[in-house]
Amino acid sequence: MPGRVSAVSIVDAIAADLRSRIFSGDLGPGHTLTETDVATTYEVARPTAKASIEKLVPEGLLERGTHKTTRVVELGPGAVRDIYLARAYLESEVLRRLAAKKEVPEAAIQANRDIAALQSGTPLDVVEPDMRFHTSLIDAVGNERISRMYRSLVGEVRMCMVRVQTLHLLDTSLIHEEHQKILELIESGQPDAAAALLDKHLGRARERLAAAMERESGS
């Protein structure tokens, strides 16, 4: 029997393409988008363009301005620190709970294998399995609301991670190494050590990215 095919609406398809263009840097921070621009680019009606834009606003990728103009969000050092700290609060507790049960999700193991297998590629090629690693740990707890809370951060988190890779602030081998150690600490039932390593792992990315942004802005 053929598998079930799920239809993707035009609105979702346009939103997905805009999202991809933001993550790839094609639509950079501060880039303006109007409903007319989107409608013309994708050859759709303005209400469709508006609905597509509106899907990305709550994800933290776009922000609404005046006169129906939307801009790609520009994250500063303070916002980066807030985003990473919010991640750390959620992920640290999740790791403690997984380690208490010595439960290592297979999806996280596979994601880290995929990171190890990377030889070259774009920043997004690294970010995709890296994001998948962290998300699979969150989902392994089996709490729908925690997963939903985490996914409300994913758009901004991914923007930060792409920036980290674009600026070559973290080596892929180090990411893989620390992920592997986190999985080993979970498997051996060491909740505090797993949470501490996660804080170090995220904190390094947070401070290197924030410092790079501060240098760019001359502050």
N, C-alpha and C positions, 0 to 999 in steps of 0.2 A: 504494500500500500504506500502511495507517495506520502512524503512528509508534509506537514501542514505549512502553508506559506502565509506569512503575515505581511499584509500590505502596509507600506510606509506612506503616510500622507505627504502631500506637497509641502506643507508647512514643516513637517518633521525633516524632510529631505533637505530643504533649504537651510533650516536651523543647523542640521548636521554638517552641511558644507561650510557654513559661516564659522561654526565651532572649529572645524578642521583648519580653516584658513587663519583663525586667531592663534591656535596652538602652533601652527607652522611658522608664524611670523609674517605671513602674507598680509594680514590685517594687524598692524602693529599697535602698541599702546597709544591711545589718543586718536587713533584713526576714526574719522567721522563716518557715520552711516545714516542715510536718510531713507525713509520708506520709498521715496522715488528712486533712489540709487538701487536698492534691493529689487524693487519691482522691475526696473529696466534690465538689470544684470541677469535676472532669472526669468524674465519675460512672464511675469505673473501680475495679477491685480494688486493694487496697493493694500487692500485688506489682508491679502495673503502675506504680503511682505511685512506688514505690521505684526501679524500673528507670529511670524518666524522670528522677528526681532524680539518680541516680548518673551519668547521661550528662553532666551539667553540672558535676560536681565536678572531674574532671580538666581541664576547660576553664578552671578558675579563676574560674568565675562563682558557684559555691556552695561552702560549706565545711561539713563535717559537725561537729555538736556532740554533746552527750550526749543520751540518751533519744530517738534517732532524729529529732532536730531538726536542721534545716539552715538556714543563714543565707545571704543574699546577701552576697558578699564586700564588705568595706569596705576600699578602697584608701587608704592614707595617702601622704604626700609621698615617703617612702622607697621604697615599692612602685612609685609612678609613675616615679620616676627609674630604678629597676631595669628596669622594663618598657621604657621608651624607650631605655635604653642597650643592652639585649639586641637590640632592633630595629635600632639603629644598627650594631651589630657585624655582623649578618647582611646588612642592606641595603647597607651601604657596600661590602662585598666583592663583592656581586652587581653593583652599579653599575660597579665597576672592571672586572669581567669583561665586562659588556655593552658598555662604552665601548671596551674593547680591540678588540672586534669591530665596533664601530659599529652595534650591533644594537638597534634601537628597537622594542619590541613594539607591535603595532597596538592590543592591548587597553588598554595604558597610554594611548595617544593618545586613544582613544575615551573612556576614563574621565575624562580631563582635559577633554575637550569637554563631557561631561555635567556636570562641576563648573561650567564656564563658563556653561552654559545655565541654571543654577539662579537663579531670581529670588527665591524665597521657599520656605518649608517648615519642617519640623521639623528638629531636630539630626540625626536619623537620615537625613534626605534628603541631607544633606551628607556624612555619614560613609560611606554606602554606596558612592558612587563614589570617595571618597577612599581607602577601604580597598581597593577594587578596583584602583585605580591602583598602590598599593604591592604588592599580592599578584601582579599581573600581571608586575611586574618580577622578583619572586622566581621565579615559574614559568617565565619566559623563559629562565632558565639551563638548564632541562631536567634538574635533579637532584631526583629524587623525595624523597630524604632531607632536602635543604635545604627543599623545600616543606613537608614534614611537620613539620620543626622550627619553621618560621615559623608554621604553622597551630596549633601548640601554644600560641602566644602570642596568637592572634587574639582570643579571648574577652576577655582582659584589655586588649588593645590597643583593642578596640572600646569597652569601658567607659570608657577614658581619653578616647578621641576624642569620644564622646557628651558627656562632662563638659566638655571643651574648648568644644564648640559650645553647650552649654546655658548656660555662663557667658560666652559671647560673647568668648572670649579670642583668637580668630583670625578675621580677615576672609576670607571665601570667595575674594575676588579675589586676596589674597596667596597663598593656598594654590594657586590655579590658576597664578599667575605663577611661583611657584618650581617647581612641577611642570613647567611648560613649559620653564623654563631647564634643569632637570635633563635633560629629554629632548633638548634641543639640545646639551648637553655630551656626552651619550652618542653622539649622531649625529655629532658632530665629533671623536670619539675623544679625549676629555679625561678619563680615569678619575679622576685625583686631584681635579680641579676638581668633577666630578660628586659624588664622595664627600664633599668638603668642604661643598658646598652642601646635601647631604642631612643632614649632621651639624648644620648651622645650622638647617635646616628643622625637624628633629625636636627639636633642643635648645630652640628657642624655645617650642614647644608644651609640652615637658617642664617647663621652668622656670616658665612662666606658670601651668600647672596646679598644680604643686607649691606655688608661692607662694600661689595662691588657697586651696589646702587649708590651708596654714599659717595664713593670715589667719582662715579659718573656725574653726580650732581654737584660735585665740588664742595660738599659739606664736610 
